[in-house]
Amino acid sequence: MKLPLGFAVVGLGAISRMHLESVATIREARLVAAVDSVPDRVESVVKEFGGTGYTDYREALSNPDVDVVCILTPSGARRDIAIDAANAGKHVIVEKPVEITLQRIDDMIEACNRNGVVLAGIFQFRFKPAWRFVKDAVASGRLGKLVLGDAYNKWWRSQEYYDSAGWRGTWELDGGGALMNQGIHAIDLLQWIMGPVAEVSAYTGTLAHERIEVEDTAVAALKFASGALGTIEGTTSVYPGYTMRLELHGTEGTVIIEGDYITEWSVRGTTDEEMEQVRQFSASYCAQSTASDPAQTDCTWHRLQIQDVVDAILHGREPLVSGAEGRKSVEIIHAIYTSARTGAPVRLR
Ligand SMILES: NC(=O)c1ccc[n+]([C@@H]2O[C@H](COP(=O)([O-])OP(=O)(O)OC[C@H]3O[C@@H](n4cnc5c(N)ncnc54)[C@H](O)[C@@H]3O)[C@@H](O)[C@H]2O)c1
């Protein structure tokens, strides 16, 4: 395969800068095509980042220099673009959620498999060092037998946010609300660390916004396949909004992680050496050492994930977050929606 890989970015809205800046800084990547149905957005991106501008993604797909397509259109407007890209032999990266229903995600996975191209779903938190450290610690048994795993994503979004783009807060294009759009990062991390969810019981409500179809408040009780229990709380209704927090409890101890920092590590048998590692993921340590601050707001984490996809393409392996990996959180969210709608527990497996 010729290098650098040619990238097309489709959907030049709020999140696109993370992808454009990432592509600009990855040695094996270059921007070839910038696509949006709004011509002004195309024009300003081409001016700043280069490449050829398109208002129809199909034209970009016929450009032979395009190898990889980043699809950043609204959540429920990715399936057809992804399938067309795969059929044109292009690798596919999609923002979170991969798509808004399991059937639509399965269609994308099938098209990418059939065409022998990679499908990757963005979950940039998985590339942050504090989360990787905790994931590895739990996987290696440091918490003992897992007992309880809780994800709290009590965020606030204003009415203006929902009014700012026609797709926001709709079932058809957002696919859900506080969970499908905002809480999905926390839900992905919870199931990544705790393992598969087996059953959910949930309530949802639309309590603090007008003119939206979807939930702004959701609570769920979980049974994990391991036998551990847990909870999810996700909102866009809690003012002023609080940092995402996961609380993980096992027979050997407790870890709490808030945003990008470990705020509690009480684990039996912790050595001085291990505590020194943990301390490097604390807010106070990172405040003194900007070089290792995991909370930096540039494109670092998108860049690490897109670099992983590039490496996966070049070495013929799966990316760390494949389409199938990205599907897992959407499956849990749909189980929560079904339970809230029917009033009954929903089994996932
Ligand atoms: N990883 C993250 O933390 C993160 C953060 C924000 C948004 N996102 C995700 O990114 C996606 C986009 O969100 P956003 O906030 O950038 O939305 P946005 O509304 O700002 O941008 C969407 C863009 O897509 C364009 N578009 C829509 N249909 C198109 C089509 N068929 N062809 C070409 N362009 C088209 C629109 O004109 C718009 O410019 C969402 O799925 C969201 O969940 C992820």
PDBQT file of the ligand as one rigid body, heavy atoms in Angstrom, charges set to zero:
ROOT
HETATM    1  N1  LIG A 401     -15.771  11.601  20.144  1.00  0.00    +0.000 N 
HETATM    2  C1  LIG A 401     -16.381  12.601  20.747  1.00  0.00    +0.000 C 
HETATM    3  O1  LIG A 401     -16.124  12.915  21.914  1.00  0.00    +0.000 OA
HETATM    4  C2  LIG A 401     -17.432  13.384  20.005  1.00  0.00    +0.000 A 
HETATM    5  C3  LIG A 401     -17.674  14.729  20.343  1.00  0.00    +0.000 A 
HETATM    6  C4  LIG A 401     -18.634  15.432  19.603  1.00  0.00    +0.000 A 
HETATM    7  C5  LIG A 401     -19.363  14.798  18.589  1.00  0.00    +0.000 A 
HETATM    8  N2  LIG A 401     -19.128  13.485  18.328  1.00  0.00    +0.000 N 
HETATM    9  C6  LIG A 401     -19.940  12.780  17.292  1.00  0.00    +0.000 C 
HETATM   10  O2  LIG A 401     -19.643  13.335  16.020  1.00  0.00    +0.000 OA
HETATM   11  C7  LIG A 401     -20.804  13.342  15.198  1.00  0.00    +0.000 C 
HETATM   12  C8  LIG A 401     -21.013  14.739  14.634  1.00  0.00    +0.000 C 
HETATM   13  O3  LIG A 401     -21.222  15.622  15.692  1.00  0.00    +0.000 OA
HETATM   14  P1  LIG A 401     -20.963  17.198  15.506  1.00  0.00    +0.000 P 
HETATM   15  O4  LIG A 401     -21.202  17.787  16.857  1.00  0.00    +0.000 OA
HETATM   16  O5  LIG A 401     -19.685  17.438  14.799  1.00  0.00    +0.000 OA
HETATM   17  O6  LIG A 401     -22.213  17.567  14.554  1.00  0.00    +0.000 OA
HETATM   18  P2  LIG A 401     -22.395  18.861  13.652  1.00  0.00    +0.000 P 
HETATM   19  O7  LIG A 401     -23.851  19.043  13.447  1.00  0.00    +0.000 OA
HETATM   20  O8  LIG A 401     -21.598  19.996  14.211  1.00  0.00    +0.000 OA
HETATM   21  O9  LIG A 401     -21.701  18.432  12.268  1.00  0.00    +0.000 OA
HETATM   22  C9  LIG A 401     -22.241  17.482  11.380  1.00  0.00    +0.000 C 
HETATM   23  C10 LIG A 401     -21.816  17.894   9.978  1.00  0.00    +0.000 C 
HETATM   24  O10 LIG A 401     -22.191  16.870   9.047  1.00  0.00    +0.000 OA
HETATM   25  C11 LIG A 401     -22.643  17.511   7.840  1.00  0.00    +0.000 C 
HETATM   26  N3  LIG A 401     -23.445  16.538   7.090  1.00  0.00    +0.000 N 
HETATM   27  C12 LIG A 401     -24.629  15.983   7.438  1.00  0.00    +0.000 A 
HETATM   28  N4  LIG A 401     -25.032  15.086   6.498  1.00  0.00    +0.000 NA
HETATM   29  C13 LIG A 401     -24.062  15.072   5.547  1.00  0.00    +0.000 A 
HETATM   30  C14 LIG A 401     -23.891  14.345   4.328  1.00  0.00    +0.000 A 
HETATM   31  N5  LIG A 401     -24.772  13.435   3.922  1.00  0.00    +0.000 N 
HETATM   32  N6  LIG A 401     -22.770  14.589   3.590  1.00  0.00    +0.000 NA
HETATM   33  C15 LIG A 401     -21.860  15.494   4.004  1.00  0.00    +0.000 A 
HETATM   34  N7  LIG A 401     -21.971  16.208   5.152  1.00  0.00    +0.000 NA
HETATM   35  C16 LIG A 401     -23.057  16.003   5.909  1.00  0.00    +0.000 A 
HETATM   36  C17 LIG A 401     -23.389  18.732   8.346  1.00  0.00    +0.000 C 
HETATM   37  O11 LIG A 401     -23.552  19.711   7.351  1.00  0.00    +0.000 OA
HETATM   38  C18 LIG A 401     -22.478  19.191   9.488  1.00  0.00    +0.000 C 
HETATM   39  O12 LIG A 401     -21.487  20.086   9.051  1.00  0.00    +0.000 OA
HETATM   40  C19 LIG A 401     -21.966  12.853  16.095  1.00  0.00    +0.000 C 
HETATM   41  O13 LIG A 401     -22.271  11.523  15.794  1.00  0.00    +0.000 OA
HETATM   42  C20 LIG A 401     -21.433  12.960  17.514  1.00  0.00    +0.000 C 
HETATM   43  O14 LIG A 401     -21.960  11.951  18.363  1.00  0.00    +0.000 OA
HETATM   44  C21 LIG A 401     -18.166  12.786  18.979  1.00  0.00    +0.000 A 
ENDROOT
TORSDOF 0
